[in-house]
Amino acid sequence: MTTSVRRLPGWAKAVAALVLVLAVLFAGIRLAVLPGIKDLFGTDTNDRSGPALLKSIQDMSRYNAASGNFQVVVDLEKDAEFLPDALHGTRTLYVGAGTVDAYVDLGGVGERDVRVDKDRTSATIRLPHARLGRPALDPDHSYAVSKQRGLLDRLGDLFSDNPNSEQAVQKLAVRHIGDAAKRSGLTARAESNTTGMLQGLLRSLGFKEVHITYGT
């Protein structure tokens, strides 16, 4: 007497494979979401970075006369036109902290910009107006407060080489910090500090009167 083994139909095999894939997928999500579960498997962090390479050297003629510290809260929302936010859409609340330097470029000062009297007791120096440097975001004090992503965006993050990228909010934070620096009066403070520095330096060299002007 022989017993025949019943084979699963093709559609049943496809359903079983789909269930297996979904089980592995959601297990991975749970490992990424639930705190402490990853530690059960033990993870080691190894820095395999190569040595830093010197690309170029530039001589600096700037006098950094003032520096401003700024903080901005960025609320960036991206919506899909025909899909609900729960399915496709992102919203990130990000706190960006950074600094902006104000400097006076002394490299362009020529002989015509410096006048000294015969007795070398009075000097007049004309300098270019102070300018703002590029905002520098501080990664140690910048962080995402919350991230809301639709289902499709979450699934996309699982297969992305750069999941949960904060590049867009970081660029927006830098732009807002730069705009705030323009309204802060930082350049005026830099010119005042530069004037004080040069007056103190030249007076220590014997000049009694030191006049500093700004402009072309």
Buried (B, 14 or more C-beta within 10 A) or exposed (E): EEEEEEEEEEEEEEEEEEEEEEEEEEEEEEEEEEEEEEEEEEEEEEEEEEEEEEEEEEEEEBBBBBBBEBBBEBEBEBEBEEEEBEEBBBBBBBBBBBBBBBBBBBEEBEEEBEEEEEEEEBBBBBBBEBBBBEBEBEEEEBEBEEBEBBEBBEEEBEEEEEEEEBEBBBBBBBBBBBEBBEEBEBBBBBBBBBBEBBBEEBEEEEBEEBEBEBEE
